[in-house]
């Protein structure tokens, strides 16, 4: 015996959509990916007060008194050397310093040309550029910042040129390096 069961008809109610701020889907928080960029400057530095003060003193002494010592910033990759330096430099006019990204330079000639604001000839060598670099820096004195200096081929030779510039112009040279100062091997 088969029983036929009558299905109950179900009335579907349409739910009312109430548009209110409580039921609305929350907006996604915007993520700031600039923190991953190489040129990111943090709005605030933590535990870098001593380094910030030393860099500021060097820059202030140079601009007030016309002379300042050279600086060497060293540390392991990602420790915040460049970020600390850029944090301080953002408070100074762009013309107060020359910031050289050594990773983007092919060699000593290109670094010197950038510092001296010179367009070198194809066959010119670094020793030929140095007098013009010094001349231009004497006209427009500014601090020289060499970021990641150890990536430049023959960077020890570059440091010799920087010493010559410092002696002639008294522009402080700020070197940023992942290697410590004692790791530089001089050939005698």
Secondary structure, DSSP 8 states (H G I E B T S, - for coil): --------------------TTTS--------GGGGSTT---SS-SS-HHHHHHHHHHHHHHHHHS----EEEE-STTSSHHHHHHHHHTTS-GGGEEEEEGGG--SHHHHHHHHHT----TT--HHHHHHHHHHHHHHS--EEEEETGGGSTTHHHHHHHHHHHHHHH---EEEEESS-GGG-----
